[in-house]
Amino acid sequence: MVDITHKSNTLRKAVATAKLKVSSLQTIETVLAGKVPKGDVFEFSRAAGLFAVKKNE
């Protein structure tokens, strides 16, 4: 581990965007309804974003 106590705090903001192409409207409806068999797509993406933030701190 590296000692970073001497660093000053800075306010940072990150914005992520994505474009998704799907082959059918049913895919979009399934994602929005939260009925994807492997789980909630949006919640998984939020968790991935939090892990990315922790990794870059």
C-alpha positions in Angstrom: 0.0 0.0 0.0 1.1 3.6 -0.6 0.7 6.3 2.0 -1.4 9.1 0.5 -2.1 11.1 3.7 -0.1 14.0 2.3 -2.4 14.4 -0.7 -5.2 17.0 -0.7 -8.8 16.1 -1.4 -10.1 16.9 -4.8 -13.7 16.8 -6.1 -14.0 14.6 -9.1 -17.0 13.7 -11.3 -17.2 11.1 -14.0 -20.1 10.5 -16.4 -20.3 7.2 -18.3 -22.5 6.8 -21.4 -23.2 3.8 -23.7 -25.0 3.1 -26.9 -26.6 -0.3 -27.2 -27.8 -1.9 -30.4 -30.2 -4.8 -30.1 -31.8 -7.0 -32.7 -35.4 -6.8 -31.4 -37.8 -4.6 -29.5 -38.5 -7.6 -27.2 -34.9 -7.4 -25.9 -35.4 -3.7 -24.8 -38.7 -4.6 -23.2 -37.2 -7.5 -21.3 -34.3 -5.3 -20.0 -36.7 -2.5 -18.9 -39.0 -4.9 -17.2 -36.1 -6.4 -15.3 -36.8 -9.9 -16.5 -33.4 -10.9 -17.9 -32.7 -14.4 -16.7 -29.2 -13.5 -15.3 -30.6 -10.5 -13.3 -31.2 -6.8 -13.4 -28.9 -5.4 -16.1 -29.0 -1.8 -14.7 -28.1 -2.9 -11.2 -25.2 -5.0 -12.5 -23.9 -2.0 -14.4 -24.1 0.2 -11.3 -22.2 -2.4 -9.3 -19.5 -2.6 -12.0 -19.2 1.2 -11.9 -18.7 1.2 -8.2 -16.0 -1.5 -8.5 -14.3 0.6 -11.2 -14.3 3.6 -8.9 -12.8 1.6 -6.0 -10.1 0.2 -8.3 -9.0 3.7 -9.4 -8.8 5.3 -6.0 
